[in-house]
Amino acid sequence: MTPKFPLQSLLSARRLVSPQLVDDFLYFLSDMGGMISLYRMDKDGSLPEPLLPSGLALQNPHLMIGESYVVFPRLGKILVMIDDNGDENYQPSLIPLEGGIPEPLFADRYRKQQLACSHYDRASEIAYFYRDDRKTPNTECLRVNLRNGKEISLGTSLYGNICAGTSKEHSKVILIDGYTADDNILYLWRQTSGKRESFFGVPLEQREEGEEYAPSGIRTCNFTEDSKKILFRTTLLDDKGSLAYLRLDDPSQLRSVPISGIKHKGVGELEDIRRVDKNRFLLQYNIDGCSWVYQGRFDDGATPRFVIEESIVGPRPISEGVVLGIEPSLSRTGRKDGGYAFSFTTATSPSQLYLFNSRAKGAKPYRILSNERVVGIDAKYLSRGEDLSYESFW
C-alpha cells in the first residue's frame, strides 16, 4: 500500500535559482528565509550568508522583466532590483559584494516608476534600463554608467524600446519594439546621431490594414566580435527557432546560420542564444520540455556557421530537467575562466546549484553545491514523468 504524504513535504524544498559565480563565492536567489532574497556561499561549500536585510523580499526572477540582480566584480557592487512590497515598481539599488543596506541608484528620481535591467556589460560597468513612468504610454531606454552615475536616454516608444544588445564599445545599440508575442521590430541606435533608426521589420505605424506580417521571434541580439554582424534566434526561417544574422551594412537580407554538433533528439525549439565572450556563445533549447544548453563558437568565415563544442546541460547526469539560470563564472577583474554556474531541477529533484568547468584538471566537469530534497518522501515515490509531446496541427 502506497503511504500518504502531507502537502507540507512537497513544499519543504527551497528554491535555489539564478546563480552567479565570482571568484570564490557563488551568489544566488533563494526563499530559504521564507521569502526570496539574495545569498552567497563559498564555491567549495559553506553555510549561505544573507546579503540583504531581513524582511526585504525580491521578486521571483522568472516573473519579472529583466534581471533580478547582477554582480559587478570590478565595481565591487551588486545591482539589485527592489520593489515596494510587491508593487512591481522596481528600483535599482547597489550593495557591496559582501552584502549591506541597499543604496538606490537614482535616489527618488524615478520613485513609483518601474525600471528593469534589460541588458548589462560587466566589463564596462554599464547597465541598460527599461523605464515605465506609470503615467504615459511611452517607455524609455536608459543607459547608465554605474561607476559615475552618468545617464544617457536612448529614446522612447509606445512599444518597449528595450535594449537587446550592444556593440563592444557601446557606440551601437539594438533596441526592440514588441507588438504581440514574438512580433518584434529592431531599431539601431548610433552614438554618432544620438537617435534610433528602423533596422529590421515593419514598424506598426507603417503596416497596411489587411496585410499579414510574420512575427520575427527575435529576442537577444548579439554583435559579432567585429561589430559588423548581429547574431540572433528567429522564427522567420523555422517555427521551432533557428540561428540567423544580419549585416549592419545590409540589414534587408536575413541570412541563415547552420548549427553543427547538436546532441539532442526529440521535438522542441531553440529558445535563445547569448554571447559569452568574443565568438563564444550559449545556445539554449527546450526539447520535449527539458533544457539543453550548449557552448559553441560562431565561425564567421566565408560561409558563417555555428559549431557546438560542449554540452553543458542535457546529457546525463544533468538531464531530464529545466535550467533555472546559467551564467559564466567570473573573477573580480571580470575575466572568464570557461566555467559556468547554473541551477537545475527535475521532476524528482528540487532546484540544485551546480558548477561546470570542463577545463578543470584532475576533476569531473560537474560539481554540485547543494542537496535540496523533499523532506519525508523517499525518491522512489516521485515520478520522472513520461514523454507525451506531440506536434500541433498549427
N, C-alpha and C positions, 0 to 999 in steps of 0.2 A: 504494500500500500504506500503510495507516494505521500510523504509528510506534507503538512500545510505550513506555510511560512507567512509571517506577518509582513504587511506592506513596508514597515519600517526597515526591514532587512534590505529591500531593494533600494531604499532611499539612503542607505548608510554610506555608500561610496561617495567620495568627494571628487569634485571636478578639478582636474589639473590640465590647464589649457594654455595656448599661446606662449610657449617658452621662447626665451632668447638667451643664448649663452655668450657671456662677455668675460674673457679671461678666466678666472677661477670660479665664477658664480653663474648659476642658472636662474634667470628671472622668469616668473610665470604667474598666471592668474589662478586663483582657487577660491572655493567657497568653504574652506576648512574652518573659518571663523564664524560661519553662519550666513555670510554674505560674500559676494565676490570682491576680492581685494588683491593687492599686489604683494608678492613674496619673492624671496630669493633663498637659494641654498648653495652650499659648496658643490662643485661639479663632481667631487668624489663621494658625496653623500653627507648630509648633516640635517639637523633639525631646521625646518624652514623658519625664516625670520620675517615678520611683517615689515613692510616698508611704508605703510600709510597709517594714520591714526585710527584707533578703534572706532567703529561706528560709521566710517566713511565707506560707502558701498560704490563699486564700479558697475557699469552696465555689462550684461552678457556680451562678449566681443562679437558673437555671431549674429547679434540682433541690432547692431549699430552701424552707421555709416563710418567708413574709415577705420583707423587703428585705435585700439583702446589705450595702448601705451607704446612708447618706443625708447629704447636705451640709446643714448648718445655718449659713447665711451670717451671720446676726446674732449667733449664738453664737461664730462663728469656729472651729467644730469640725466634724469629720466623725464620724458614728456608724458604726462598722464592726462587723459581726458575725463573730466569730472563734471557730473551734473548735480542738480539740487533735488535730492530725494526722488529721483526717477522722472524729472520733468523733461529729460532728453535735450535740454539746452546745455550741451557740453561746452565746458570752458577749459582750454589748455592750461596746464599748470606744470611747474618744474619742481622736482625734488632731487636731492643728492643721490648718488648711486647706492649709498648705504641706507637710504630712506630718510624721511623727515616730514615736516609740515609743508603741504603744497603751497607754492607761491604762484598766483595767477600770472600768466604770461602777459596778458593785456590789461591787468588791473580790472577796473569796472567798465572799460571802454565798450565791450560787447556784452554787457550784462543782459541776461534774459534773451539772448540770441543763441542760435545753435551754430557751433563751429565743429567741423570734423576734419581730422588729419587724413587727407586723401592720398598724400604722397610725401616721401621724405628722402633725404640724402644724408647719411651719417657722416660721410667724409667732409662734405661742405657745411654740415650743421645747419641745413636748410629744411624747412617744412612748408608744405602747401596745405592751406585750409579752405574748405568749402564753408561759406558763411551765409546763413539764412537769418535775416534780421527779424523774422516773425511778424513783419508789418507790411512788407511789399512782396509781390510775386517773384521779384528778381533775386537771384543768388549770385554771390561774388566769389572769385578765387583770389586768395591772398597768398603771397609768398613772403615768408618770414625768415630772417637770419636769426637763429636762436642765440647766437653769441652777442650780437649788438642790438637786437630787437628791431632792426630796420624792416619796414613793411613795404611791399610793392603790390598794388592791385593789378590783377590780370583781367579786369573787366567783369561785367555782369551778364546774366542771361536769364530768360524765363525758364530754361530747361536744364539747368545744372551748372554748366561751365566748370566742370570738375577736372582737376589735373589728373591726367592718365599716364604721363611720362615726360621726362625731360632729357635734353642733351647733357653731356658730361659737364659742360661749363655753365649750364642753365641759361644759355642765350636763346634757346628754342624750347618751347613747352607745347605739348599736345593737350588740348582741352576737349572734353566730351560733353555734348548736349544729348540728353536722353529723352525720348518721347514716350515710348512704351517699353516693355521688356525686350532688351537687346536691340532696340531700334535706336542706334547711337550714331551721331554725326561728329566727325573730327574737325577741330579747328587748330590752326597753328599760330601760336603767339611768338613773335620775334622781339627780342630786346631792342633791336635797331629801330623798329617802328613803334613799339610800345602798345601794340593793339593786336587783336586776333583776326585771322582771316580764314574763311572757309577752306578746308583742306580735302576732306573726303566725305561723300554722301550728299544728299539733297536736303538742305535746311527746310524746316516746316513751312516757313513763310514763302518758300519758292515752290512748294508742291502744288500740283494741279489736282483739282477735285475729280474723283473718279479714277485716278491713276493709282496703281499699286506700287509700293516701294518695299523691297525686301529688307528685313532687319539685318544689320551688319554683324551683330553678335560680337562686336569689338569691345574689349574691356581694357585691360592693362596694355599700354603701348611701350615698347622697349626700343630705344635708339640703339643702333649698332655702334661698335667702337669708334668708327669714323664719323658718326652722326650724320651719315648720308642716307640711311635707310631706317624705317620703322618696322619692327617685327611684332606680330600680334596674333592672337587667336581670332578666327572669324567663322561665321556660319554661312557666308555667302557662297562658299565653294562646296561645303558639305554640311548637312543639317547636324551632324554629330560633332562639328567643330574641326577645324584644320588650321595649320600654320600658313601665314601669308606675310608678305611685306610690301611696303610702298617706298618708292624713291622720293626723296624730298624735291628733286628736280623734275619729277614726272608722277605726281600723285593720282593721275587719272587711270593708271593701269595697276590693278591688283595682281600680284604675282604669287603663285602657289609655292610653298616650300615643302618638299617631300621629307619625311621622317624615316630614318633607318635605325634599327636596333630595338624595336618595340618587343617586349616580352609577354605582355598580357594577351589573353584571349577573352572572348565574350563580347557583349554589346554595351555600349556606353558612349561617353562623349569626352572630348578634350575640354577641360574646364578653363585652364589658364596657362600662360607662360609668363615667367618672371625672371628678370635678369639678376644674376648673382654678382658677376664682375666680368669685365672685358667681353669675351664672346661666350661665357658660360651662362647657362640658363637652367631653370627648373621648369619641367613640364608636369602638370597635374591632370590626371584623368579620373573620371568616375566610371568604373566598369562594373556592371551588374550591381550597382550600389556600393561598391568598395573602392577605396582610394588606391591609385597607383601614382607614385612620384618618381620621376626620372631626372637625373642630371645629365646635361649634354652640352654640345657646342654648336654654334651656328657657323657653318663653313661658308664664308662669304666669298666664294670663288666665282669662276665664270658661270657656273650653274649652282646657285646657292642651295644648300640643303642643311638639314638638322641631323646631327649624329648623336644618338643616345650613348652615353659612356658608362653610366651606373644606374642601377635600380635601387632606390633608397627605400621606398615603401611599395609593397605589392607581393613580392616573392616571400616565401617562408624564411624566417619566422615572423616577419612583420607583414601579415596578410589577413585578408577577410575582415577588414575593418575600415575605419574612417580617420583621416588625419584631422586634428583639431588645432592646426597651427604648425608651421615649419619655417625655420629661419637659419641662415648661415651663421656659424659661430664666429665671433669676433674677438680681437684683442683690444686693449684700451686705446691703442694707436689707430684702430679702425681696420687693421689687417685681417683678412680672412684666411683661415688655415685649411680650408677644404672640407671642414666638418659641418654638421647640422644638428640643431636641437629640434625635436618635434614631439607632439602629443599624439597618441594613437589609442583608439578604443575599438573594441569588438563587441559582438552580441553576448559574449561570455566574460568580458573583462572591462572594468571601468577604465576611464582615461588614465594612461600612464605616461611618464616622462622618459624620453629616450635621447641618447646621444649617438650620432653616427659619424664615423670617420674611417674611411677605407684606407687612409694613409697611415693609420696608427701602427707602429711597428710592434710585432710580437703580441698583438691583441686582436680580439674579434672586432669587427667593424661596429657592432651594436653594443650599447651599454644601457641598461635600464636603471633609472634612479629612484623609482617609486615602486610601491607594492600595494596599490589600492585594491580592495576586494569587497565583495558583497558579504557583509557580516551575517553569519548564521545560516548561509545557504551553500552547500557543497557545489563545486563547479559542475559536477556530473548532472545536476538538475537544471542547468542552464543550457539552452539550445543554441547551437551555432547558426541556425537558420538554414533555409533552403533557397536555392536559386529559382525564382518564379518570374524572372524577367521576360518580357515579350516586346515585340515591335508593334507600335500602334499603326492603325491604318492611315493615320495622318501623314 
